[in-house]
Amino acid sequence: MNFNSANVTIEDRETLYKHNSYVDTPIEENPVIEGSFYQAKPMTVREMVTRRINKSLCFCLSIAIMVTFVSYYMAMKCEAKLNTLDNEIVRLNEENQYLQAELDRYKSFNNVDTRIGEFNLLQKADKVIEVTALNTDKKNNSNNIKTASNGFNWTIGY
């Protein structure tokens, strides 16, 4: 049929167009690549809900993992601080024991001093006597001469 003729009405043109459309007579071409490929099928509502739930759970899991790492870091930091405080306490206790022993020793000296003062076991001198020095420049030469008779004094204990 000729579209240019005046005898053809608009309705005939539409029916002719509909009968000759791509849907009625598709153009068949040879495929460029042949083989079986994954065909993307439309998602069902159940698959969309499952995917949404999985994404939500993954997000919650990643937040839980981050919170766990932060809390583990804080726990390790507190444990290190406690270890340093424990070492400091041990050092102070040892120093305290040493100082307590020193204090006990000084207290015992003080107790002995006060007891001696109470019973007057040691008395201070009332007078100081001055003595003149002896003249020791002259040596006795008789002590330096040894004879055979005094050679055996060591056996008696001299």
Rosetta silent file (secondary structure, phi, psi, omega in degrees, C-alpha in Angstrom):
SEQUENCE: MNFNSANVTIEDRETLYKHNSYVDTPIEENPVIEGSFYQAKPMTVREMVTRRINKSLCFCLSIAIMVTFVSYYMAMKCEAKLNTLDNEIVRLNEENQYLQAELDRYKSFNNVDTRIGEFNLLQKADKVIEVTALNTDKKNNSNNIKTASNGFNWTIGY
SCORE:     score description
SCORE:     0.000 S_00000001
   1 L     0.000  151.333 -177.239    0.000    0.000    0.000 S_00000001
   2 L  -105.814  126.803 -178.687    1.018    3.427   -0.689 S_00000001
   3 L   -77.795  -15.127 -176.126    0.862    5.945    2.114 S_00000001
   4 L   -85.696   -8.551 -177.015    0.771    8.846   -0.235 S_00000001
   5 L   -75.272  149.980 -175.967   -2.556    8.052   -1.753 S_00000001
   6 L   -81.259  -18.704 -177.657   -5.499   10.197   -0.727 S_00000001
   7 L   -76.495  -13.429 -176.421   -7.901    7.270   -0.466 S_00000001
   8 L   -87.339  129.814 -178.947   -6.135    5.822    2.653 S_00000001
   9 L   -89.029  174.316 -178.293   -7.545    6.999    5.930 S_00000001
  10 H   -69.016  -35.905  179.852   -5.711    7.646    9.153 S_00000001
  11 H   -65.197  -38.901  178.172   -7.118    4.479   10.712 S_00000001
  12 H   -64.967  -38.164  178.007   -5.742    2.384    7.906 S_00000001
  13 H   -62.344  -42.055 -179.963   -2.362    3.974    8.380 S_00000001
  14 H   -65.978  -42.322  178.243   -2.376    3.105   12.089 S_00000001
  15 H   -65.425  -39.282  177.272   -3.366   -0.502   11.449 S_00000001
  16 H   -64.322  -38.887  179.185   -0.698   -0.816    8.801 S_00000001
  17 H   -66.068  -40.496 -179.180    1.863    0.648   11.218 S_00000001
  18 H   -68.442  -35.701 -179.365    0.788   -1.720   13.973 S_00000001
  19 H   -74.674  -27.117 -179.777    1.006   -4.765   11.718 S_00000001
  20 L   -99.666   18.936 -176.516    4.423   -3.817   10.458 S_00000001
  21 L   -76.316  171.625 -179.227    5.852   -2.949   13.892 S_00000001
  22 L   -66.216  -30.452 -178.502    9.003   -4.408   15.438 S_00000001
  23 L   -67.057  -40.229 -178.733    6.909   -6.518   17.817 S_00000001
  24 L   -74.300  -40.643 -178.939    5.226   -8.388   14.969 S_00000001
  25 L  -129.320   82.555 -179.521    8.347   -8.818   12.873 S_00000001
  26 L   -68.497  152.326  178.941   11.483   -8.490   15.044 S_00000001
  27 L   -83.802  123.360 -179.944   14.805   -7.992   13.338 S_00000001
  28 L  -101.143  125.960  178.484   16.892  -11.052   13.822 S_00000001
  29 L  -124.363  153.929  176.382   20.608  -10.602   13.907 S_00000001
  30 L   -75.944  137.532  179.225   23.336  -13.082   14.597 S_00000001
  31 L   -68.879  147.317  179.875   24.885  -12.613   18.093 S_00000001
  32 L   -72.765  -44.464 -179.681   28.389  -11.245   18.197 S_00000001
  33 L  -117.083  132.654 -179.979   29.470  -13.511   21.115 S_00000001
  34 L  -110.040  146.408  178.733   28.038  -16.965   21.556 S_00000001
  35 L   146.193  174.369  178.053   27.880  -18.943   24.810 S_00000001
  36 L   -96.556  123.232 -178.143   25.914  -19.278   28.008 S_00000001
  37 L  -120.651  159.047  178.650   26.152  -16.182   30.152 S_00000001
  38 L   -67.015  125.634  177.719   24.659  -15.193   33.488 S_00000001
  39 L   -99.842  123.750  179.568   21.293  -13.667   32.895 S_00000001
  40 L   -73.767  111.104  178.668   20.298  -11.058   35.472 S_00000001
  41 L   -93.532  152.551 -179.552   16.876  -12.099   36.625 S_00000001
  42 L   -66.265  144.542 -178.747   14.636   -9.657   38.428 S_00000001
  43 L   -77.223  140.135  175.006   14.815   -9.760   42.236 S_00000001
  44 L   -86.539  170.743 -179.237   11.870  -11.025   44.130 S_00000001
  45 H   -65.596  -38.511 -179.750   10.582   -9.297   47.256 S_00000001
  46 H   -63.315  -42.249  178.507   11.973  -12.072   49.435 S_00000001
  47 H   -65.604  -38.379  178.648   15.476  -11.631   47.957 S_00000001
  48 H   -66.001  -40.407  179.110   15.313   -7.869   48.454 S_00000001
  49 H   -66.818  -42.525  179.293   14.273   -8.298   52.113 S_00000001
  50 H   -62.797  -42.494  178.585   17.002  -10.894   52.684 S_00000001
  51 H   -63.720  -40.896  179.791   19.619   -8.608   51.131 S_00000001
  52 H   -65.144  -42.514  178.473   18.472   -5.676   53.268 S_00000001
  53 H   -64.182  -42.085  179.132   18.587   -7.784   56.452 S_00000001
  54 H   -62.211  -42.191  178.000   22.088   -9.054   55.555 S_00000001
  55 H   -64.186  -40.520  178.929   23.359   -5.516   55.001 S_00000001
  56 H   -64.555  -43.205  179.427   21.877   -4.397   58.337 S_00000001
  57 H   -66.349  -37.645  176.466   23.438   -7.337   60.164 S_00000001
  58 H   -63.639  -40.540  178.305   26.844   -6.687   58.509 S_00000001
  59 H   -64.055  -44.751  178.313   26.672   -3.063   59.621 S_00000001
  60 H   -63.452  -39.704  178.990   25.802   -4.103   63.199 S_00000001
  61 H   -65.144  -41.788  179.011   28.615   -6.683   63.188 S_00000001
  62 H   -65.529  -37.483  176.733   31.183   -4.134   61.995 S_00000001
  63 H   -66.080  -41.442  178.818   30.105   -1.701   64.739 S_00000001
  64 H   -63.278  -38.742  178.377   30.347   -4.498   67.333 S_00000001
  65 H   -65.575  -42.472  178.264   33.864   -5.359   66.113 S_00000001
  66 H   -63.818  -41.996  178.473   34.975   -1.713   66.354 S_00000001
  67 H   -63.418  -38.693  178.776   33.536   -1.408   69.876 S_00000001
  68 H   -63.563  -43.379  178.415   35.337   -4.619   70.827 S_00000001
  69 H   -62.576  -42.787 -179.040   38.681   -3.271   69.554 S_00000001
  70 H   -65.877  -43.078 -179.630   38.239    0.004   71.425 S_00000001
  71 H   -68.469  -34.859  176.769   37.271   -1.738   74.663 S_00000001
  72 H   -64.795  -41.215  177.450   40.201   -4.175   74.325 S_00000001
  73 H   -61.546  -44.671  179.922   42.572   -1.215   73.861 S_00000001
  74 H   -64.576  -40.044  179.914   41.147    0.492   76.939 S_00000001
  75 H   -64.882  -41.505  179.616   41.417   -2.730   78.988 S_00000001
  76 H   -66.942  -37.163  178.543   45.067   -3.227   77.969 S_00000001
  77 H   -65.571  -43.043  177.788   45.852    0.385   78.801 S_00000001
  78 H   -66.132  -37.295  179.322   44.269    0.029   82.262 S_00000001
  79 H   -66.553  -38.999  177.064   46.110   -3.257   82.836 S_00000001
  80 H   -64.151  -39.994  178.271   49.442   -1.636   81.967 S_00000001
  81 H   -64.812  -41.208  177.438   48.673    1.191   84.394 S_00000001
  82 H   -64.161  -37.302  177.790   47.781   -1.332   87.105 S_00000001
  83 H   -64.104  -42.001  178.343   51.056   -3.186   86.502 S_00000001
  84 H   -66.099  -39.099  177.518   53.069    0.002   86.955 S_00000001
  85 H   -66.323  -37.633  177.819   51.125    0.822   90.134 S_00000001
  86 H   -63.755  -43.672  177.228   51.708   -2.716   91.420 S_00000001
  87 H   -62.417  -39.650  178.267   55.448   -2.392   90.816 S_00000001
  88 H   -65.012  -39.729  179.010   55.445    0.963   92.599 S_00000001
  89 H   -65.272  -41.737  179.029   53.569   -0.539   95.563 S_00000001
  90 H   -62.977  -42.352  178.987   56.055   -3.419   95.819 S_00000001
  91 H   -63.432  -43.311  179.321   58.957   -0.955   95.744 S_00000001
  92 H   -66.480  -35.994  177.411   57.362    1.234   98.419 S_00000001
  93 H   -65.193  -41.779  177.917   56.656   -1.792  100.628 S_00000001
  94 H   -64.129  -42.102  177.824   60.287   -2.898  100.432 S_00000001
  95 H   -64.742  -37.618  178.422   61.445    0.631  101.247 S_00000001
  96 H   -64.786  -40.565  177.596   58.962    0.768  104.114 S_00000001
  97 H   -63.327  -42.041  178.374   60.310   -2.500  105.540 S_00000001
  98 H   -62.411  -46.544 -179.483   63.861   -1.164  105.362 S_00000001
  99 H   -66.386  -34.399  177.356   62.871    2.102  107.036 S_00000001
 100 H   -66.010  -39.341  177.341   60.883    0.229  109.694 S_00000001
 101 H   -64.267  -42.814  177.128   63.961   -1.874  110.511 S_00000001
 102 H   -61.670  -42.643  179.727   66.074    1.290  110.771 S_00000001
 103 H   -63.715  -41.475  178.031   63.461    2.889  113.022 S_00000001
 104 H   -62.971  -40.112  179.005   63.385   -0.185  115.262 S_00000001
 105 H   -63.703  -44.343  178.615   67.161   -0.124  115.528 S_00000001
 106 H   -66.242  -35.920  177.705   67.155    3.562  116.505 S_00000001
 107 H   -65.619  -38.408  179.530   64.353    2.944  118.996 S_00000001
 108 H   -66.280  -39.930  175.082   66.334    0.131  120.595 S_00000001
 109 H   -61.155  -42.260  179.985   69.353    2.456  120.962 S_00000001
 110 H   -65.527  -40.186  178.367   67.077    5.081  122.461 S_00000001
 111 H   -64.122  -42.498  178.416   65.528    2.507  124.832 S_00000001
 112 H   -62.662  -42.266 -179.523   68.956    1.334  125.951 S_00000001
 113 H   -63.559  -42.884  179.923   70.027    4.940  126.515 S_00000001
 114 H   -69.515  -35.806  177.433   66.936    5.758  128.561 S_00000001
 115 H   -65.848  -41.910  178.187   67.272    2.574  130.651 S_00000001
 116 H   -64.791  -38.049  177.800   70.897    3.311  131.403 S_00000001
 117 H   -67.033  -33.936  179.934   69.907    6.839  132.352 S_00000001
 118 H   -69.930  -42.719 -176.202   67.153    5.546  134.695 S_00000001
 119 H   -92.248   -0.047  179.499   69.371    3.121  136.592 S_00000001
 120 L    52.352   42.627  178.442   72.519    5.308  136.561 S_00000001
 121 L   -69.445  -37.028  176.339   74.652    2.407  135.390 S_00000001
 122 L  -110.011  124.431 -179.073   77.008    4.762  133.672 S_00000001
 123 L  -111.908  145.976  177.817   77.894    7.838  135.634 S_00000001
 124 L   -81.052  150.874 -179.862   79.539   10.906  134.324 S_00000001
 125 L   -69.872  134.958  177.965   82.765   12.025  135.871 S_00000001
 126 L   -80.222  -34.930 -178.385   82.329   14.691  138.494 S_00000001
 127 L  -128.425  151.730  173.505   85.897   15.946  138.237 S_00000001
 128 L  -110.503  126.404 -178.612   88.479   15.962  135.542 S_00000001
 129 L  -103.080  129.526  176.845   92.016   15.225  136.702 S_00000001
 130 L   -99.046  133.007 -178.728   94.881   16.576  134.721 S_00000001
 131 L  -118.285  136.983  177.891   98.079   14.530  134.723 S_00000001
 132 L   -79.330  150.656 -177.641  101.419   15.810  133.597 S_00000001
 133 L   -76.484  144.402  177.818  103.187   13.761  130.973 S_00000001
 134 L   -81.311  150.515  177.948  106.142   11.637  131.976 S_00000001
 135 L   -83.433  107.475 -175.773  109.506   12.255  130.465 S_00000001
 136 L  -108.079   20.891  179.821  110.052    9.134  128.308 S_00000001
 137 L   -71.663  -32.729 -179.451  113.098   10.319  126.426 S_00000001
 138 L   -82.880  122.820  179.761  115.452    8.157  128.465 S_00000001
 139 L  -103.190  147.223  179.338  115.262    4.576  127.390 S_00000001
 140 L   -88.199  113.071 -177.297  116.300    1.721  129.481 S_00000001
 141 H   -76.180  -15.500 -177.473  119.012   -0.179  127.573 S_00000001
 142 H   -70.432  -26.373  179.633  118.848   -3.197  129.841 S_00000001
 143 H   -73.026  -22.822 -176.708  115.532   -4.303  128.273 S_00000001
 144 L   -82.897  -20.292 -177.405  117.127   -4.517  124.831 S_00000001
 145 L   -85.165  125.847  179.936  119.880   -6.978  125.815 S_00000001
 146 L  -109.882  137.531  178.505  118.768  -10.566  125.516 S_00000001
 147 L  -117.375  173.031 -179.023  120.504  -13.401  127.210 S_00000001
 148 L   -72.476  -24.662 -177.823  120.112  -17.111  126.917 S_00000001
 149 H   -70.371  -33.829 -178.980  118.371  -17.357  130.281 S_00000001
 150 H   -96.667   15.518  179.323  115.365  -15.331  129.197 S_00000001
 151 H   -75.291  -19.754 -176.399  115.103  -17.052  125.760 S_00000001
 152 H  -104.769   19.640 -179.688  112.584  -19.580  126.980 S_00000001
 153 H   -69.103  -23.052 -178.610  110.030  -17.183  128.470 S_00000001
 154 H   -70.018  -23.378  178.880  107.689  -17.760  125.592 S_00000001
 155 H   -72.879  -25.787 -179.507  107.126  -21.326  126.706 S_00000001
 156 H   -86.869  -14.690  178.832  105.677  -20.193  130.001 S_00000001
 157 L   118.220    9.138 -179.380  103.316  -17.754  128.317 S_00000001
 158 L   -84.135    0.000    0.000  105.266  -14.533  128.249 S_00000001
